[in-house]
Amino acid sequence: MPPSHHLVDPEFSALPFAKLADTALQRARDFGAEHTDFRVERLRSQRLVLKDAGLVDASEDDALGCCVRVILDGAWGYAAGVGLSIDDVVRITEQAIAVARAARPMVTDPIVLADEPVHADRTWVSDYDIDPFSVPQAEKVALLAGWSRDLLRSASVDHVSAVVNQVRENKYYADSAGTTTMQQRIRIDPEVEVYGSDASRGVLDSMRTTAPPVGRGWEYLTGTGFDWPGELAQLPDLLAEKLTAPAVQSGRYDLVIHPSNLWLTIHESIGHATELDRVLGYEANYAGTSFATLDGLGSLQYGSPQLNVTGDRVVSHGLATIGYDDDGVETQQWDLIKDGTLVGYQTDRAMAKLMGWERSTGCAYADSPGHIPIQRMANVSLAASLDTISTDDLIARVENGLFVVGDKSWSIDMQRYNFQFTGQRFYAIKDGVLQGQVRDAAYQGTTTEFWGRMEAVGGADTWSLQGAFNCGKAQPGQVAAVSHGCPSALFRDIAILNTTAEAGH
Amino acid sequence: MSSLMATPQDLVEHALETTTAEHCAVVVRDSSTANLRWAANTLTTNGLMSATTMTVVSVRTGSSGSAVGVLSRSVTSRGQVERLVTEADAAADLADPADDAADLAVGEAAADWSDEPGRTSLDILSGFGAGLGEAFDRSRAASRKLYGYVEHDVTTTYLGTSTGLRLRHEQPTGHVGVTAKPDDWSASAWVGRAVEHLTEIDVDALDAELGRRLGWAQHQVELPAGRYQTLLPPTAVADLAIYAYWVASGRDAYEGQTVFSDPTGGTRIGEHIAKAGVRLGSDPTATGLAAAPFVVATASGSSASVFDNGLPLAATDWIADGRLTALHTSRYTAGLTGLAVASPVDNLRLTVDRGAGSADDLVATTDGRALLLTCLWYIREVDPQTLLLTGLTRDGVYLVEGGEVVGAVNNFRFNESPIDLLNRFSEAGSTERSFSREWGDYFPRTATPTLRVPDFNMSSVSQAS
């Protein structure tokens, strides 16, 4: 667990949790529920939006509510509300019981949870320095406006947008086995994008920062964890070069992919494919299923021997990092892919029990007080080489290829086979040397074939934690933030499309 | 609602009494939702949720302009409202003048202002649940599995302003989607419907349609990537049309960021961007698609301003007879871009003059070979300037020969622009209520026709089945 020097927000920790939890747990016991959990959650968020240095939006959201989840005669029952009085808690507990009773006739596989040790009175706070909600809005806006004005001075920049999403998430959880946890996480997602045009060719385009969203506070924008001045200073020239860059020739290329792009390919083709709820069909009507079926556990050749992937909810500053999940399971790290072979899945407690496994990997998560926990993605990360291999070393091994930096467009099929990604920028590589940018490129692949073509990964110096705030899943839709660590990596013989040709223009 | 709790109208009035700002707009959203989710012929999760959220827009007017504080929070009591308003007022005190500042809409209380919020309940699901249980039994007998989700939500919005406006809108929204697979998962079929009330859903009819489609899939044909004559049913057309609607910001177009931008400057308003006879419009009063008839903005953005809360929304053509006629603007971004004020409306209707017939009818009149799609999935923008989108076919691509479906084909990745397709389609069906597979959970109110596209770009094969 990362140490934190912060306390849980006193406004949250002052709520009468013990009394409310006792009420819910006792009321559910009255009806004979096999399991009950009671959760109170506060989700405070602010989205700052500036266009051309002018403030467009600084609105704040602050959701507070509680929910009760029961297992009664093998059926889930879930109810949620925003009132926090004893009467409110009694009412939603009774509603949850009523929902479970109504559901029971349609349940053929009774729900049972995998065992978990009791974690009584635990508190966990994520690792950050400055709570963004303690920083005066004027100070935040002034920083972003200053960045924007500097960028607008460049001839290549017609417009600039700056967006910073900030979240403080508080969760209180108590269950009928005796686990009670109180947790707080801070996360932040800053993005700056510049827009320009090349009138002579009728081309419009943009260039965005590659700084990942992270589990840090406002300090992330002022010198901790990322070199903002360095990246912002490069943006106008990177945009100017992209606007006039030659179009890529479609064909097959060797690729060196930077972590700022590779994380999203990991997310889509490994992260989602190793979610056990997808494998079991729970997402068949929405997010989809997975090609990585149970018969391949321990045998499916997912990729080359260089492919070593873990799931974890413990890495410092990880967006999926937390002390205890929404099933009351203490978080951990485990192997998903070892030397290229599928060896593990992400689970919640009900699925772990269904599989006959001893314990859940701790991936239950609900994105708000009004949503039921489901299995969500851990930080799914690709291990670096133990050798000292730089990104330049990887580029030096390529005769005719592309170096891909920054994520942009992404899409993958419902079983996680066929994907297509673009990037912020693609650079040509000739005879081991990096050339200028090319434009309109996309790479397409099929998951196991693509990872089978990964010849080498960079060393620890190339590894970084990337991620997203906006991973969507489930019905009703839930959004989760997740990180992915990865090194630069070298892939041989990958299909590259010219997107303008694809459009038929 | 228990008698101890304040009504939404009370909360609005109390906020307007509490504020010390010169002007204030208050939005209360009272929502209740019931849902069921199932997989492999058994219920998985479910829920009954309710929430009340208040947004306070505090406006402080000073010598250099009007500053705004905007806060949204879950509220149930007058005490919570007082705290929220005090904080919104304080945020406005500290803010610089807002670029989008404008006078709040003026008016009075609407006739339905004092009506209670609408509610959904567990009972709403009971009729559906009985039908679903029978469908599970039939599926087990037929060695197939059902996966799906049904939801009913009623959200009632109360909007009050310090300028006298009191508006109420009750929005019922229901939708269902069901995926069916044989026990060995060798094929997949999907049906979905969006409705206002779940009683409009005929579970037996959905189940029968799934059976018909899995029957088609008993004969499977492998086809390579390429350009194919393709029938896009109303669901797939909604998948693409909603994306085009979401990127129709007037400001973004004016600033050179979208397919609606003129590369030499300004927007493409007035240009023929689609075939003659194509009309893409929104109308808050459209039957079966009724949406809020006034602006509800809890944050400002490219197409919205919190100062516009309560302005009336009118029927708007975004594309009329193939010509781009309007883009989304607030009063502020309209002024910035020189475009007319046209706030987005929460529904969308695509019609084509002389379009006639259902997807089945267009199958029957197909010359040669064509693909009949079910829906599209994982649609993402590849090139904003052309609105080139990539994505995949999902849960059933069917081969049409001799005017009938003769089997199922593998899935494909496509790369296509909806704006290009509106120029290239060769035939359109009649417009019907549709439910987008990819976006319907978030944008359920659409009506679209089937489109026949002579040369749809299937870029590569997907092994997903």
Interface residues (C-beta under 8 A of the other chain):
Chain A: R47 V49 K51 G54 L55 V56 D57 A58 S59 E60 D61 D62 A63 L64 G65 C67 A75 W76 G77 Y78 A79 A80 G81 V82 G83 D87 Q95 A96 A98 V99 A102 A103 P105 M106 V107 T108 D109 P136 Q137 A138 V141 D158 H159 Y195 S197 A199 G202 V203 L204 D205 S206 L280 G281 Y282 A284 N285 Y286 G288 T289 F291 G370 H371 I372 I374 S409 W410 S411 I412 D413 M414 Q415 R416 Y417 N418 Q420 T422 D440 A442 Q444 T446 Q475 P476 G477 A495 L497 T499 T500 E502 A503 G504 H505
Chain B: S2 L4 M5 T33 N35 L36 R37 W38 A39 A40 N41 T42 L43 T44 T45 N46 G47 L48 M49 S50 A51 T52 T53 T55 V70 L71 S72 R73 S74 V75 T76 A91 L94 A95 D96 A98 D99 D100 L122 L125 S126 G129 L132 G133 F136 K145 Y147 G148 Y149 E151 G177 V178 T179 K181 W185 S188 W190 R251 E255 G256 Q257 S261 P263 T264 T298 A299 S300 G301 S302 V306 W377 Y378 I379 R380 E381 V382 D383 P384 Q385 T386 L388 T390 G391 L392 R394 D395 N411 R413 N415 E416 S417 D420 D441 Y442 N457 S459 S460 V461 S462 Q463 A464 S465
